[in-house]
Amino acid sequence: MGLNLNNVIEQVGKDKGLDKAILVEALEAAMVKAAEKKHGPHKVIEAHFNEELGEIELFQFKTVVEHISNHDKEISIGEAHEFDPEAAVGDSLGIKLDTSEFGRIAAQTAKQIIIQKMREAERNIVYDEYTNKRGEIVTGIVHTFERGDILIDMGRAEAVLPKEEQIKRENYRQGDRIRTFILDVRNVQKGPQIVLSRTHPNLVAKLFEMEVPEIYEGIINIKGVAREAGDRTKISVSSNDQAVDPVGACVGVKGSRVQAVVQELRGEKIDIVAWSDEPAKFICNALLPAHIVRVIMDETDHSMEVIVPDDQLSLAIGKRGQNVRLAAKLTGWKIDIHSETEVKKIAMEQAGIEGAGASEETPKQEEPRKTDDEDISSLPGVGPKTRDVLKNAGLNTVSDVLNAGIEKLSTIDGIGLKKAEKVLEAAQESSKQ
């Protein structure tokens, strides 16, 4: 053929990382196609790569017969003996074809096949690479916009951020850097299609994993994420080490860690919630910053009735019901919120007090006596920040504070010995009243 393919195959294999067998197979198929084009499609032609000669040899196979009925696929016994004296009727005889005229075709085909196989190999490499990255965060450059979708240049591949996976209030321009979550990787005819997301809840989880070493190391676990993308997210965390406060670690010094995530999400509000295996306590944590007076749990209906002070009702429910909606999504419980006044009114109606006659004097209600089960929001001299720290540590009532004692209180991050003494003193005074 005049063209030694060994050098070409070896060089391409080395440069492009393509397997030699793949190139040989492709070249053999191309030579068969070229031979069929010249000699006709009805002949049985096979190609074999001769490594010693560095060329592809073509053979036409015919069956040895007494009398020929199909000249394309049969050869007479007499003619067969010219090629192989030992040939017998019924044998399949391979007759070597002249390939000298295929030299130019082989060279062109080799080039085309190499380009094609390079593309296929690169596609497979990209597909494998990004399949393994599914569920991870990647950074790319905004390339173009197509019917609401954003096409993103990932370097070796192009990815798509569909319209439905974009945060509505976010705007991007060509050339902007963008961080996204790999939602899916599909192998389509044009090559791997990488589908990205900015709205997926796990984007927040992965950002925290990047910012908080304790999460990456497995000391802190992310138990759940409830998200309304672009607006607000609640993320619940727990610690495998009693010495590590999961909420404090995620917030960081002066809020540095959570602010890094907020900045990446362009101002999305993030509530970090201490997870608890006690549903009532977990729901109280999930509804923060609102303070809870009492929780009534209905396990059969998997629902919670939450009672809050009158001035905390709108805070507990949140703007357009968002706080309670996210808390319900995070905890997996149905949550019904009522104010103290509303609950008292319902109780009075049930007791029939409202139906009393006008001539009867309604007895004055005694002021409810404070008990050790009262919420710590009633403690005198204990500010909102200290209350939040205590609640995050699982101390929600006066009784919890009294049971904890000075030793446990002083070990809580943000309390210390002096503040612990002050809190305990306030709890003792409150319980005496």
C-alpha positions as CSV (number, residue, x, y, z in Angstrom):
1,M,0.0,0.0,0.0
2,G,3.0,2.3,0.3
3,L,1.8,3.6,3.7
4,N,3.2,2.1,6.9
5,L,0.3,2.6,9.3
6,N,2.3,1.3,12.3
7,N,4.0,4.6,12.9
8,V,0.7,6.6,12.4
9,I,-1.2,4.3,14.8
10,E,1.5,4.3,17.5
11,Q,2.0,8.1,17.3
12,V,-1.7,8.9,17.5
13,G,-2.2,6.4,20.3
14,K,0.6,8.0,22.3
15,D,-0.4,11.6,21.6
16,K,-4.1,11.3,22.0
17,G,-4.4,8.5,24.5
18,L,-6.3,6.3,22.0
19,D,-6.1,2.5,22.2
20,K,-4.3,0.9,19.3
21,A,-7.0,-1.8,18.9
22,I,-9.7,0.9,18.5
23,L,-7.8,2.6,15.6
24,V,-7.0,-0.7,13.9
25,E,-10.6,-1.8,14.1
26,A,-11.8,1.5,12.7
27,L,-9.3,1.4,9.8
28,E,-10.2,-2.2,8.9
29,A,-13.9,-1.2,8.7
30,A,-13.1,1.8,6.6
31,M,-11.0,-0.3,4.1
32,V,-13.8,-2.9,3.8
33,K,-16.2,0.0,3.0
34,A,-13.9,1.4,0.3
35,A,-13.5,-2.1,-1.2
36,E,-17.2,-2.7,-1.3
37,K,-17.6,0.6,-3.0
38,K,-15.2,-0.5,-5.8
39,H,-16.1,-4.2,-6.1
40,G,-19.8,-4.1,-5.2
41,P,-21.7,-4.6,-1.9
42,H,-22.6,-8.2,-2.5
43,K,-19.2,-9.7,-2.1
44,V,-17.9,-11.0,1.2
45,I,-14.8,-8.9,2.0
46,E,-12.8,-8.9,5.2
47,A,-9.8,-6.7,6.2
48,H,-6.9,-7.7,8.5
49,F,-4.1,-5.5,9.8
50,N,-0.7,-7.0,9.0
51,E,1.5,-5.6,11.8
52,E,4.7,-6.8,10.2
53,L,4.0,-5.0,6.9
54,G,2.2,-2.1,8.6
55,E,-0.7,-2.3,6.2
56,I,-4.3,-3.5,6.0
57,E,-4.8,-6.6,3.8
58,L,-8.2,-7.2,2.1
59,F,-9.6,-10.7,1.4
60,Q,-12.6,-11.7,-0.6
61,F,-14.2,-15.0,0.7
62,K,-15.8,-17.5,-1.6
63,T,-17.3,-20.9,-1.0
64,V,-15.8,-23.8,-3.1
65,V,-18.5,-25.5,-5.2
66,E,-18.8,-28.0,-8.1
67,H,-21.0,-25.6,-10.1
68,I,-21.1,-21.8,-9.7
69,S,-24.5,-20.2,-9.2
70,N,-23.3,-17.0,-7.6
71,H,-20.0,-15.5,-9.0
72,D,-19.8,-13.0,-6.1
73,K,-19.8,-15.6,-3.3
74,E,-18.8,-18.9,-5.0
75,I,-15.7,-20.4,-6.8
76,S,-15.4,-23.6,-8.8
77,I,-13.2,-26.4,-7.4
78,G,-10.9,-26.1,-10.4
79,E,-10.3,-22.4,-9.9
80,A,-9.9,-22.9,-6.2
81,H,-7.1,-25.3,-6.7
82,E,-5.1,-22.5,-8.4
83,F,-5.1,-20.7,-5.0
84,D,-5.0,-23.7,-2.7
85,P,-4.3,-27.2,-4.1
86,E,-5.8,-28.7,-1.0
87,A,-9.2,-26.9,-1.3
88,A,-12.3,-29.0,-1.1
89,V,-15.9,-28.4,-1.9
90,G,-17.6,-26.6,0.9
91,D,-14.4,-24.8,2.0
92,S,-14.4,-21.0,2.5
93,L,-11.5,-19.6,0.5
94,G,-10.0,-16.2,1.1
95,I,-8.6,-14.6,-2.0
96,K,-6.3,-11.6,-1.4
97,L,-7.2,-8.5,-3.2
98,D,-4.9,-5.9,-4.7
99,T,-4.8,-3.0,-2.3
100,S,-2.2,-0.8,-4.1
101,E,-5.0,1.5,-5.3
102,F,-6.3,1.9,-1.8
103,G,-3.1,3.6,-0.5
104,R,-4.5,7.2,-0.9
105,I,-7.9,6.1,0.5
106,A,-6.1,4.5,3.5
107,A,-4.2,7.7,4.2
108,Q,-7.4,9.9,4.0
109,T,-9.4,7.3,5.9
110,A,-6.7,7.1,8.6
111,K,-6.9,10.9,9.1
112,Q,-10.7,10.9,9.3
113,I,-10.8,7.9,11.6
114,I,-8.2,9.4,13.9
115,I,-10.2,12.7,14.1
116,Q,-13.4,10.9,14.7
117,K,-11.9,8.6,17.4
118,M,-10.2,11.5,19.1
119,R,-13.6,13.2,19.4
120,E,-15.3,10.1,20.6
121,A,-12.5,9.5,23.2
122,E,-12.6,13.1,24.4
123,R,-16.4,12.9,24.7
124,N,-16.1,9.6,26.7
125,I,-13.4,11.1,29.0
126,V,-15.5,14.2,29.6
127,Y,-18.6,12.1,30.2
128,D,-16.8,9.9,32.7
129,E,-15.2,12.8,34.4
130,Y,-18.5,14.7,35.0
131,T,-20.5,11.6,35.8
132,N,-18.2,11.2,38.7
133,K,-18.8,14.8,39.7
134,R,-22.6,14.6,39.7
135,G,-23.8,16.2,42.9
136,E,-20.7,18.4,43.1
137,I,-20.1,22.2,42.7
138,V,-18.3,23.4,39.6
139,T,-17.2,26.8,38.4
140,G,-17.6,27.9,34.8
141,I,-17.8,31.0,32.5
142,V,-21.1,32.3,31.1
143,H,-20.8,31.7,27.3
144,T,-24.1,32.4,25.6
145,F,-27.9,32.6,26.2
146,E,-30.3,30.3,24.4
147,R,-34.1,30.6,24.8
148,G,-33.8,31.4,28.5
149,D,-31.1,28.8,29.2
150,I,-27.5,29.8,30.0
151,L,-24.7,27.9,28.2
152,I,-21.6,27.7,30.4
153,D,-18.0,27.1,29.3
154,M,-16.5,24.5,31.7
155,G,-13.1,24.4,29.9
156,R,-13.2,20.9,28.3
157,A,-17.0,20.8,28.0
158,E,-20.0,23.0,27.6
159,A,-22.8,22.8,30.2
160,V,-26.4,24.2,30.3
161,L,-28.1,26.0,33.2
162,P,-31.8,25.6,32.3
163,K,-34.2,28.4,32.9
164,E,-36.1,26.4,35.6
165,E,-32.8,25.8,37.5
166,Q,-31.9,29.5,37.6
167,I,-32.7,31.9,40.5
168,K,-35.2,34.4,39.2
169,R,-33.6,37.6,40.6
170,E,-30.0,36.6,39.5
171,N,-28.7,38.2,36.3
172,Y,-25.6,37.2,34.4
173,R,-23.6,38.6,31.5
174,Q,-21.3,36.9,29.0
175,G,-17.9,36.3,30.6
176,D,-19.2,36.2,34.2
177,R,-17.9,33.4,36.5
178,I,-20.6,31.2,37.9
179,R,-20.7,28.5,40.5
180,T,-23.3,25.8,40.0
181,F,-24.4,22.3,41.2
182,I,-24.1,19.4,38.7
183,L,-27.6,18.1,38.5
184,D,-27.2,15.5,35.8
185,V,-24.9,14.3,33.0
186,R,-26.4,12.8,29.9
187,N,-24.7,11.0,27.0
188,V,-26.4,12.3,23.9
189,Q,-25.4,12.1,20.2
190,K,-23.6,15.5,20.2
191,G,-21.6,14.5,23.2
192,P,-22.0,14.7,27.0
193,Q,-24.7,17.1,28.2
194,I,-24.0,18.5,31.6
195,V,-27.1,19.9,33.3
196,L,-26.5,22.5,36.1
197,S,-28.6,24.0,38.9
198,R,-28.5,27.2,41.1
199,T,-31.7,26.3,42.9
200,H,-31.0,22.8,44.2
201,P,-31.0,22.6,48.1
202,N,-27.7,20.6,47.9
203,L,-26.0,23.6,46.4
204,V,-26.2,25.2,49.9
205,A,-25.1,22.0,51.6
206,K,-22.0,21.7,49.3
207,L,-21.2,25.4,49.8
208,F,-21.2,24.9,53.6
209,E,-19.0,21.8,53.1
210,M,-16.5,24.0,51.3
211,E,-16.5,26.7,53.9
212,V,-16.7,24.6,57.1
213,P,-13.8,22.1,57.6
214,E,-15.7,20.3,60.3
215,I,-18.4,19.3,57.8
216,Y,-15.8,18.1,55.3
217,E,-14.0,16.1,58.0
218,G,-17.3,14.5,59.2
219,I,-17.3,16.1,62.7
220,I,-20.5,18.0,61.8
221,N,-23.3,16.4,59.8
222,I,-25.8,18.3,57.6
223,K,-29.1,16.6,58.5
224,G,-31.4,18.4,56.1
225,V,-31.9,21.5,53.8
226,A,-35.2,23.3,53.1
227,R,-34.8,26.0,50.5
228,E,-36.8,28.6,48.6
229,A,-34.0,29.5,46.2
230,G,-33.0,33.2,46.1
231,D,-35.0,34.0,49.2
232,R,-34.4,31.9,52.3
233,T,-32.9,28.5,53.3
234,K,-33.0,26.6,56.6
235,I,-30.2,24.0,57.1
236,S,-30.1,21.6,60.1
237,V,-26.8,20.4,61.5
238,S,-25.6,18.1,64.3
239,S,-22.2,17.3,65.8
240,N,-20.5,14.0,66.4
241,D,-18.3,15.8,69.0
242,Q,-19.8,17.3,72.2
243,A,-17.0,19.8,72.3
244,V,-18.0,21.2,68.9
245,D,-21.1,23.4,68.6
246,P,-22.5,22.7,65.1
247,V,-24.3,26.0,64.7
248,G,-21.4,28.1,65.9
249,A,-19.0,26.2,63.6
250,C,-21.2,26.9,60.6
251,V,-21.7,30.5,61.5
252,G,-17.9,31.1,62.0
253,V,-16.0,33.8,63.7
254,K,-18.1,37.0,63.4
255,G,-20.3,35.1,60.9
256,S,-17.5,34.8,58.4
257,R,-18.4,31.3,57.2
258,V,-22.2,31.8,56.8
259,Q,-21.6,35.2,55.1
260,A,-19.3,33.5,52.5
261,V,-22.2,31.2,51.6
262,V,-24.7,34.1,51.6
263,Q,-22.5,36.2,49.4
264,E,-22.2,33.3,46.9
265,L,-26.0,33.0,46.9
266,R,-26.3,36.8,46.3
267,G,-27.9,37.7,49.6
268,E,-30.1,34.6,50.2
269,K,-31.0,34.5,53.9
270,I,-29.8,31.3,55.7
271,D,-31.0,30.0,59.1
272,I,-28.7,27.4,60.7
273,V,-30.7,25.1,62.9
274,A,-29.5,22.8,65.6
275,W,-30.9,19.3,64.8
276,S,-32.4,17.3,67.6
277,D,-33.8,13.7,67.7
278,E,-36.6,15.2,70.0
279,P,-39.2,16.4,67.4
280,A,-40.6,19.2,69.7
281,K,-37.2,20.6,70.4
282,F,-36.2,20.3,66.7
283,I,-39.3,22.3,65.7
284,C,-38.6,25.0,68.3
285,N,-35.1,25.3,66.8
286,A,-36.4,25.3,63.2
287,L,-38.8,28.2,64.0
288,L,-36.1,30.5,65.3
289,P,-35.8,33.4,65.6
290,A,-39.3,33.1,67.0
291,H,-39.6,32.1,70.7
292,I,-42.0,29.2,71.5
293,V,-44.1,28.9,74.6
294,R,-45.5,25.4,74.2
295,V,-45.7,22.6,71.7
296,I,-48.5,20.0,71.5
297,M,-47.5,17.0,69.5
298,D,-49.9,14.7,67.6
299,E,-47.9,11.6,66.5
300,T,-50.8,9.9,64.7
301,D,-51.3,12.9,62.4
302,H,-47.6,13.7,62.5
303,S,-48.4,17.3,63.3
304,M,-47.4,19.9,65.9
305,E,-49.5,22.7,67.4
306,V,-47.1,25.5,68.3
307,I,-48.1,28.3,70.7
308,V,-46.1,31.5,70.7
309,P,-46.4,34.9,72.5
310,D,-48.7,37.3,70.7
311,D,-45.8,39.6,69.6
312,Q,-44.0,36.6,68.1
313,L,-46.8,35.3,65.9
314,S,-45.9,37.1,62.7
315,L,-42.2,36.3,63.3
316,A,-43.0,32.6,63.7
317,I,-45.2,32.4,60.6
318,G,-42.8,34.6,58.6
319,K,-43.3,36.7,55.5
320,R,-46.0,35.0,53.3
321,G,-45.8,32.0,55.7
322,Q,-42.2,31.3,54.7
323,N,-40.7,30.7,58.1
324,V,-43.2,28.0,59.1
325,R,-43.3,26.5,55.6
326,L,-39.5,26.0,55.6
327,A,-39.6,24.7,59.2
328,A,-42.2,22.1,58.2
329,K,-40.2,21.1,55.2
330,L,-37.0,20.8,57.2
331,T,-38.5,18.8,60.1
332,G,-41.1,16.7,58.1
333,W,-43.9,17.7,60.5
334,K,-47.1,19.6,59.8
335,I,-47.0,22.8,61.9
336,D,-49.9,24.8,63.1
337,I,-49.0,28.1,64.9
338,H,-51.3,29.9,67.4
339,S,-50.8,32.9,69.6
340,E,-51.3,32.7,73.4
341,T,-54.4,34.9,73.2
342,E,-55.9,32.8,70.4
343,V,-55.4,29.6,72.5
344,K,-56.9,31.2,75.6
345,K,-59.9,32.3,73.5
346,I,-60.5,28.9,72.1
347,A,-60.2,27.4,75.6
348,M,-62.7,29.8,77.0
349,E,-65.1,29.1,74.2
350,Q,-64.8,25.4,74.8
351,A,-65.4,25.9,78.5
352,G,-68.6,27.9,77.7
353,I,-67.4,31.1,79.5
354,E,-68.4,33.3,76.6
355,G,-72.0,32.1,76.9
356,A,-72.4,33.4,80.5
357,G,-75.4,35.8,81.2
358,A,-74.9,39.5,81.3
359,S,-76.1,39.7,84.9
360,E,-73.5,37.3,86.1
361,E,-70.1,38.8,87.1
362,T,-67.2,37.1,85.4
363,P,-64.7,36.1,88.0
364,K,-61.3,37.8,87.6
365,Q,-58.7,35.5,86.1
366,E,-55.8,34.8,88.4
367,E,-52.4,35.6,86.9
368,P,-50.9,32.3,85.8
369,R,-48.3,31.3,88.3
370,K,-44.8,30.9,86.9
371,T,-43.5,27.3,86.9
372,D,-40.2,25.7,86.2
373,D,-41.5,24.7,82.8
374,E,-41.9,28.3,81.7
375,D,-39.9,29.4,78.6
376,I,-36.6,31.0,79.4
377,S,-37.8,34.2,77.6
378,S,-39.4,35.1,81.0
379,L,-36.0,35.2,82.8
380,P,-35.2,38.7,84.0
381,G,-31.9,40.1,82.9
382,V,-31.3,37.5,80.2
383,G,-31.0,39.2,76.8
384,P,-32.1,37.8,73.4
385,K,-28.6,36.7,72.3
386,T,-28.1,34.7,75.5
387,R,-31.6,33.2,75.2
388,D,-30.7,32.0,71.6
389,V,-27.4,30.5,72.8
390,L,-29.2,28.6,75.6
391,K,-32.0,27.4,73.3
392,N,-29.4,26.2,70.7
393,A,-27.8,24.2,73.6
394,G,-31.2,22.6,74.2
395,L,-32.2,24.6,77.3
396,N,-35.7,25.9,76.5
397,T,-37.3,26.2,79.9
398,V,-36.5,27.5,83.4
399,S,-36.5,23.8,84.5
400,D,-33.8,23.0,81.8
401,V,-31.6,25.7,83.1
402,L,-31.9,24.6,86.8
403,N,-31.2,21.0,85.9
404,A,-28.1,22.0,83.9
405,G,-26.5,23.6,86.9
406,I,-23.5,26.0,86.9
407,E,-21.0,23.4,85.5
408,K,-22.9,22.6,82.3
409,L,-24.0,26.2,81.8
410,S,-20.4,27.5,82.0
411,T,-19.2,25.1,79.3
412,I,-21.7,26.4,76.7
413,D,-20.0,28.5,74.0
414,G,-20.9,32.1,74.5
415,I,-21.9,31.8,78.1
416,G,-18.9,31.4,80.4
417,L,-18.8,31.3,84.2
418,K,-19.9,34.8,85.1
419,K,-22.9,34.7,82.7
420,A,-23.7,31.2,83.8
421,E,-24.0,32.4,87.5
422,K,-26.2,35.3,86.4
423,V,-28.5,33.0,84.3
424,L,-28.8,30.4,87.1
425,E,-29.6,33.0,89.7
426,A,-32.3,34.4,87.4
427,A,-33.8,30.9,87.0
428,Q,-33.8,30.3,90.7
429,E,-35.5,33.6,91.4
430,S,-38.1,32.9,88.7
431,S,-38.9,29.4,90.2
432,K,-39.5,30.9,93.6
433,Q,-42.2,33.3,92.3
